[in-house]
Amino acid sequence: MRVVIAEDSALLRAGMARLLADEGIEVVASLGDTTHVLEVVQHTRPHVVIMDVRMPPTHTDEGIRAALEIQKLGTGAAVLLLSQYVEPTYAEELVRHAPAGTGYLLKQRVGDFEEFLSALHRVRRGETVLDSDIFKQFVGSPREKRATELLTPRERQVLELMATGLTNNGIVNRLRISERAVEKHVTAILSKLRIPNSDETHRRVLAVLNYLRGMERLQGRAE
């Protein structure tokens, strides 16, 4: 795998590059800002671009904007964004406008290198990967929990994994339950939440997030 790292922290850049090199992953470029990231991606043709959400000069949403532009280049590069904070709005924008092969993780996940490496391989395969803490932002407070009150505890657990982009097979491996059981839970979830059934992971993630965001807004008006 070939990757580009765009991260303004020199220490984190160097640390990721060393960890990835130990796994046989080639870091073809390492950047401190997004100024030349598009040119670098076009020139080096990486499989994945790992990029911070908040980059110089404003440290707001430069990473998100660059990620969307990278996806438009048509080079096939996937994007894995890292953020210091849980920012559901940015994650939703990325999933809504970018095709599959996109991930959004908290930086602390880099410390759990196996999880980080798994996310890297998943976005390269074209999957959508969202940090589980982003999902919890949607349903973590009493108001948002009403959106899933029709679900059983196991169904809520499966829904969280769906929202992070896992396929049915991925959920089987994570929960150590049968494929048939997962299919049953997913069918029940989609039915109860009135989400159109789809085998495409990216659409399923977006449907889940859209539903929860919609429920949040409706409940806010009701209160």
N, C-alpha and C positions, 0 to 999 in steps of 0.2 A: 504494500500500500504506500502511496505517496501522499504526503500532507503538507499544507501550508499552515503556519501558526501566525495569527495576528493578535497580539496581546501586549498592552503597554507596560506590564510588569516584566522587567528583564529577568527577574528571578524565576517567575512562573514560566516564562517562555523557555528558559534554559532547563528547568526541571522537567517540563513536559517533553522537550526534545530528547533529553537523556532517557526518560522512561520509554518513549516510543522507539528510540534507537535500539534499546535492549530487547524490544519485541520484534526487531527486524523491520520496523516501519521507517521509511525514509522521509525525513523532514527536508523538503526541497527549498523552503524559504521560511524565514522567521522575521516578522515585521513588528514594529512598535506602534504603528498607527495604520489607518485604512487608506492613506493617501495614494499608494501605488498598488493596492491589493488587486484591483481588477486587471492591471497590466501583468502583474506577477502570475495570476491565475491563468491568463491567456497564454503566457509564455511557458509556464512549467507544467500545465495540465495536471494538477493534483487530483486525487480521488476525493479527498475531503479537505475542506478549509475549517480549521478550528479557530474561532474568533471570539473575542470579548464583546459583550453588548455595548458597554460604555467605553468609548475610545476617544483619544484626542481629536479635535481641540476642545469640544464642548462637554465630553464625557456624559452624553445623554443616550442617543439612539444610533450613533454612527455604525455600530456593528449590525444592527437590524437593517439599516438602509443598504449597507454594503452587501449583506447576505442576499437581499432581494435582487440587487444588481448582478451579483454573481450567478444567481439562478437564471437570469435573463441572457447570460452570455452563451448558453448552449454548449458549454464544454463538458457537461456531465458531472461537474464537481458538486458533491454534497456539502452541506454546511452544518457544523456543530457549534452552536453558540454557547458561551459560558457567561454566567452572570453572578455577581456577588450577592444579589438580592432576588427574592421572588417577585417577579413582575409579570403577572398574568396577562396584562394588556399587551405587552410586547410579544409574549408567547402566542397569544391568540392571533395577533396581526401576522406573525411569521407563518403560522400554520394556514391561515386563511389565504394568504397571497402567494406563498411559495409552494412549489410542487413537492412530491415526496422526496425523501433523501434529505431531511431536515431534522435537526435536534436542538433542544434547549435544555441545558443542565445548569444547576448551581455549581459554582467553582469548587465547593467542598467535595463534590463527587470525584474530582481529580485525585483526592486523597485515597478514595476507594478505587484503586487503579483497575481492578477487574470490572467494576461497574462502568467506569469510564471507557475502558477498552471495548466492552460489549456495545456501548452506545456508538462508538466510533465505527465498529463493523456493521452495526444495524443501519446507520444512515448511509453507509457506502452501498448497502444492498438496496437502498431506496425506501427504507422504512422511515416513519415519523417517530421521533423519540422526545418525550416530554418528561421533565423531572416530576416525580411523584408529589413533591411539595407544592407544585403549581396547581395540581388537581385539588389538593387539600385547601388551597386558598378559595376555591369555588364552593366547597361544601364543608369547610371547617367551622363556620359559625352557626349558631342555631337557625338563623334565617335561611342560609343556603342548604342546611340539612333537610329542610322540608322538601327540597327538590327530589330527594331520593328516599323519602320516608316509606314509599311503597315497596322498596327493595328489601330483601332479606340481608342479614349481615354478610353472607357469602356472596350474594349478588353485588353488594356495595364494594366488596373486596375485588371482585372480578371487574367491576366498572372502573375502579381506580387503575387497574393494570391496563384495561382497554384505553383509558385516557392517556397513559404514558406511551401508547403506541405498540404494545405487545400484540402479536398475533395470537390466535387460539392455541397454537402449539407452544408459543412462549409462555402463555398463562398456565398450560399443562405443566411445563417444566418448573415454573415458579411456585405453584401451589401444590404440585405433586398429586394431582387428581387426574381422573381419566379424561380423554379427549371428549368422550360422549357427555360427561358431566359439564365440561366447559361449554360445549355447544348448547346444552340445555340452559345453562345460566345466561349465556349471551343472548339467546333467543328470548328468554324471559325479560331481560333488561331492556332490549330494544323494543319489545312489545309494551312494557309498562311505561317506558319513557317516550313512546311513540316516535322512535327514531327509525327511519327506513333502513332495512337490513342491507348490508353491503359487505362484500368480501375484501374490498380495497381498504387497507389499513388507514391510509391518509384520510379518506372520507369518513371513516368511522370515528377517528380521533376528532375531526372537525365537528362532526355531528354531536358528539358527546359534549364538547366544549361549548358549542352553540346552544345546546339545550340548557346546560347549566347556567350559562351567561344570561340566557333569556329568562330563566326562572328567577335569577337574582334580580333582574330589572323589574319583572312583574311583581315580585314580592316586595321590592322596595316601594313601588307605587302603592301597593295595598296598605303598607304600614304608614 
